[in-house]
Amino acid sequence: MSDYKCIVVIVDRGLGDDVIAKAKSKGAYGGTLVSGRGSSIHEKRKFLDFMVKPEKDLVLVVVKKNLVTPIKELVKKDFEIEQVGKGILFVFDVEDVVGIDIPLDDMGK
């Protein structure tokens, strides 16, 4: 087991970059943003009698364990994740990690 966890945040399309910025403000080196489409019961919306499937941003942020709580709390608050239909946030253990524990100041030295 490593000293890392992965924070996964699913929000409406266009908010993923903001989620990454918030994570970076609490010490993350960055994140990965993947585009997707929601399919929960809260995602069903009609527009002119057509079902609209809302687009989503899926954000993956791998950080050391000590950064999880501050990042999680900031994202929950700023993106109102605890409200129904506003998003999903979950965290899981990362078994092994390579290539992310490199502070920007040390690159190229």
C-alpha positions as CSV (number, residue, x, y, z in Angstrom):
1,M,0.0,0.0,0.0
2,S,1.3,3.5,-0.8
3,D,0.9,6.8,1.0
4,Y,-1.5,8.0,-1.7
5,K,-5.2,8.2,-2.3
6,C,-7.2,9.1,-5.4
7,I,-10.0,11.7,-5.0
8,V,-12.6,11.4,-7.7
9,V,-15.0,14.3,-8.3
10,I,-17.8,14.2,-10.8
11,V,-19.4,17.7,-11.6
12,D,-21.2,19.4,-14.4
13,R,-19.2,20.0,-17.6
14,G,-17.1,23.1,-17.3
15,L,-16.4,22.8,-13.5
16,G,-13.6,20.3,-13.7
17,D,-10.9,22.9,-14.2
18,D,-12.1,24.7,-11.1
19,V,-12.1,21.5,-9.1
20,I,-8.4,21.0,-10.1
21,A,-7.6,24.6,-9.2
22,K,-9.1,24.1,-5.7
23,A,-7.1,20.8,-5.2
24,K,-3.9,22.6,-6.3
25,S,-4.6,25.4,-3.8
26,K,-4.5,22.7,-1.1
27,G,-1.3,21.1,-2.2
28,A,-2.1,18.8,-5.1
29,Y,0.3,18.9,-8.0
30,G,-2.6,18.7,-10.5
31,G,-5.2,16.4,-11.8
32,T,-6.7,14.6,-14.8
33,L,-10.0,15.7,-16.3
34,V,-12.1,13.3,-18.3
35,S,-15.4,14.1,-20.1
36,G,-18.4,12.0,-19.6
37,R,-22.2,11.9,-19.5
38,G,-24.5,11.6,-16.5
39,S,-27.1,8.9,-16.3
40,S,-28.6,9.0,-12.8
41,I,-32.3,9.7,-12.1
42,H,-31.3,13.3,-11.2
43,E,-29.8,13.7,-14.7
44,K,-33.0,13.2,-16.7
45,R,-34.1,16.5,-18.2
46,K,-36.3,17.3,-21.1
47,F,-35.9,20.0,-23.7
48,L,-38.6,20.3,-26.3
49,D,-39.8,16.8,-25.6
50,F,-36.2,15.4,-26.1
51,M,-34.3,13.7,-23.3
52,V,-31.1,15.6,-22.6
53,K,-28.2,13.7,-21.1
54,P,-26.1,16.3,-19.2
55,E,-22.3,16.3,-19.9
56,K,-20.0,15.8,-16.9
57,D,-16.4,16.4,-15.9
58,L,-14.7,13.5,-14.1
59,V,-11.7,14.7,-12.1
60,L,-9.0,12.4,-10.8
61,V,-6.5,13.8,-8.3
62,V,-3.9,11.5,-6.7
63,V,-2.4,13.0,-3.5
64,K,-0.7,12.0,-0.4
65,K,-3.1,10.9,2.4
66,N,-2.6,14.0,4.5
67,L,-4.0,16.2,1.7
68,V,-7.3,14.3,1.2
69,T,-9.3,16.0,4.0
70,P,-8.5,19.6,3.1
71,I,-9.1,19.1,-0.6
72,K,-12.3,17.1,0.0
73,E,-13.7,19.7,2.4
74,L,-13.0,22.6,0.1
75,V,-14.5,20.9,-2.9
76,K,-17.6,19.8,-0.9
77,K,-18.2,23.4,0.2
78,D,-17.4,25.3,-3.0
79,F,-19.3,22.9,-5.3
80,E,-22.1,22.1,-2.9
81,I,-21.4,18.4,-3.5
82,E,-23.7,17.3,-0.6
83,Q,-26.8,18.7,-2.4
84,V,-28.6,16.2,-4.6
85,G,-27.7,16.5,-8.2
86,K,-24.6,18.8,-7.6
87,G,-22.0,16.1,-8.0
88,I,-20.3,13.1,-6.5
89,L,-17.0,12.9,-4.6
90,F,-15.3,9.7,-3.4
91,V,-11.9,8.6,-2.4
92,F,-10.1,5.3,-2.7
93,D,-6.7,3.9,-1.8
94,V,-3.9,3.8,-4.4
95,E,-1.8,0.7,-4.2
96,D,1.2,1.9,-6.1
97,V,2.2,5.2,-7.8
98,V,5.0,6.3,-10.0
99,G,5.9,9.7,-11.3
100,I,3.8,12.2,-9.4
101,D,6.0,13.1,-6.3
102,I,8.1,15.6,-8.1
103,P,7.8,19.2,-6.9
104,L,7.9,21.7,-9.8
105,D,10.9,23.5,-8.2
106,D,12.9,20.3,-8.5
107,M,12.2,19.6,-12.2
108,G,15.2,19.9,-14.4
109,K,17.7,19.8,-11.6
